[in-house]
Amino acid sequence: MAHLQFSISPRILKHLGNDLIKDESIALFELVKNSYDACATKCEMFFKTNQHANIVNELTIKDNGLGMSLSVIENVWLTIGTDNKAKNIKENDCGRLPLGEKGIGRLSVHKLGNIIEMYTRSENHKEVHVYIDWNQIDSIDSIDEFIIRVEENDVPVVFKNDTGTYIKVQQLKGNWDSRGKLRDIYRTLLTFSTPFDSNESFTVDVSSNNPKLFDDLPKVEDILQMAMYKCEATISGSIISKFNYEFAPWSTINDKIDGRNKDTLDDIDKNIYRKIDTRTQEIIDLDEYQIGKIKFKLYVFEKNTLLKNFYPFGIQSVNEYLKHNGGMRVFRDGIRVFNYGEQGNDWLGIDAKRVGRVGGNISNNIILGAVNLDRKTSRSLEEKTNREGFIENEAYEAFEKAIEYVLSVFVREINVDKQRMKIIFNSEKKSEPVVSDLNDLEDYIRVADDKDIAKETKTQLLNYVGRIKNSYDNIKDLLIKQAGLGLSLGVIVHETEKLIARSIKAIREKNYDDSLYYVQMLNKIVERSSYILKKSDIKNIELGKLVEKALDTVRFRFKDHKIKLIDEFSKSVLLGKLPETQTISMLLNLLDNAIFWTCISKEQDNRSITIKVTDEIDGYHSIVIADSGNEFNLPEEMLTTPFVSGKPLNAGTGLGLYLVDLFMKEIGGQLKFPEKGDIEFGNEAVGRDSIHALVALCFKKN
């Protein structure tokens, strides 16, 4: 039996350099990481251009780190894939943990050019000169034929009195004649360490013999001053242990709107949820994944055209900077993990969520964000060999979900202040933006100078706008009805599925009485549902009886979630003028919200919902719903804003209260949010503290 061995082509080195390192930016990034691992306090990168100014023909990298001896070069640096750093993941002499662990970072220099010269010197050793010509790789057959010149210098050439490493790259590969590309590389290199916290222990300096190559590029410190929304948080285990949000209006508008700070969260929002509903509250505990504390910092910039007359000086520089640098980046011990936050790397799905949800979200081109990890305590997050992020294991999934959750909490706060600004700077608009815009268009057409527009054209324009307004009103009415029915149908389907499952389970366990109860409840829901889906005329109806009919659909949920129903409605004979079936749909939506918040806020023994029919709201007969959950976490004016939800993880559609509000206005009523003291509740409701988050459907008395 023959014993054979693998034969390795010298071209494998070429492939390793080209294929494992994506582009020049990552290659240079890897060289900077090597400087950091060598305990350098500074890394200087120089781009030398020829007479054509923008064409780089040579680049150098120099640091003041520990350098290497001849022995280290022979036994470590020239051994591809050595695990020297992986074996030594303890802190080195300067208290740093190594960033490179794969032993392939040195191949990144091959990605850059064919001729490599290196001078390096370590303490108490001679300076070593290394010369590599990668051109020879195509003319040799064995890796043993690949010649690397290594020699010790008795008289130092570069490091006469200190230690460090100097690398010069010539015969550059790729395209180095694009000013735009070179400036992109410059921006990338300056993101090596987090821009939000000073890192005096390690700096990267990028320069060129052509002073115009990197001129006019703004400093991040100046850019951050223009951010209107500033967010900072710390995640510890399963909670947000530190939270601070600041709304800082520009000086050009701070006389019109006040700034705002928030530094506390309620008990619900503090938890890091992966999933949340009335039955499941799945919380992420980062300690279980050995991730450790995460520090989160976010700056959000305002580009709303409503503020175009108030843009401060320098806003164009901000927009240009964000175009190239916007996004959420990841850092470990203050050093960047590539390539999170690069253009096209929407790792948190920020832009995808914005597209999928019509309003109330941020986008990568208006944010500068940083997620900071501690390298010691986040070892379960492993970097990929190709240096493009972390391996997507369970720990990474938990990390990503935790950041998404914190981001959603901040977005909710940002939306509050965006809505405040909209009210102030768009105050001339009516409550319905499309109708208001169409009216504006109509006014512009009417006042247009007859000298500039033909009478026939003006008439045609006005006719078209009139038709559009009528069509829009019809579409809006239809959508309100359909959406309302859709919300009701969601509740009905949810209840029906649960009752069927419970009935099957009861029969399997031979609990036939329970099964009969579930089937009877199911029958009642189906009958009631077919009734709800029918259109009804507006007429006077007893509000107490209306509540009873709505409750028939959700009584099982009350029992299933052990929610106490406090009845302050059934004895009332107050009337409301309304379409019965559509109003029941709206009631179901409000009850669904109350059930959700009660279940996630309280343990089963303390869950209750109060329903009261009253005439205490002046001019109205009202159905008031309150619960034992938390108070609203959004300002009242935002509760009916479409696509904005106060539920954790944006669990709601953000349409429910908006549709109820539109519906009540359509029938001449009001959706109101009374204060606690506005409604007098009975002893049981007060005793069980079931008087939070009041919502009232108000029907005119006459």
Secondary structure, 3 states (H helix, E strand, C coil): CCCCCCCCCCHHHHHHHHHHCCCHHHHHHHHHHHHHHCCCCEEEEEEEECCCCCCEEEEEEEECCCCCCHHHHHHHHCCCCCCHHHHCCCCCCCCCCCCCCCCCHHHHHHHHEEEEEEEEECCCCCEEEEEEEHHHHHHCCCHHHCCEEEEEECCCCCCCCCCEEEEEEEEECCCCCCHHHHHHHHHHHCCCECCCCCCCCCEEEEEECCCCCCCCCCCHHHHHCCCCEEEEEEEECCEEEEEEEEECCCCCCCCCCCCEEECCCCHHHHECEEEECCCCEEECCHHHHCCCCEEEEEEECCCCHHHHHHCCCCHHHHHHHHHHHCEEEEEECCEEECCCCCCCCCCCCHHHHHHHCCCCCCCHHHEEEEEEECCCCCCCCCECCCCCCECCCHHHHHHHHHHHHHHHHHHHHHHHHHHHHHHHHCCCCCCCHHHHHHHHHHHHHHHCCCCCCCHHHHHHHHHHHHHHHHHHHHHHHHHHHHHHHHHHHHHHHHHHHHHHHHHHHHHHCCCHHHHHHHHHHHHHHHHHHHHHCCCCCEEEEEHHHHHHHHHHHHHHHHHHCCCEEEEECCCCCCEEEEEHHHHHHHHHHHHHHHHHHHHHHCCHHHCEEEEEEECCCCCEEEEEEEECCCCCCCCHHHHCCCCCCCCHHHCCCCCHHHHHHHHHHHCCCEEECCCHHHCCCCHHHHHCCCCEEEEEEEEECC
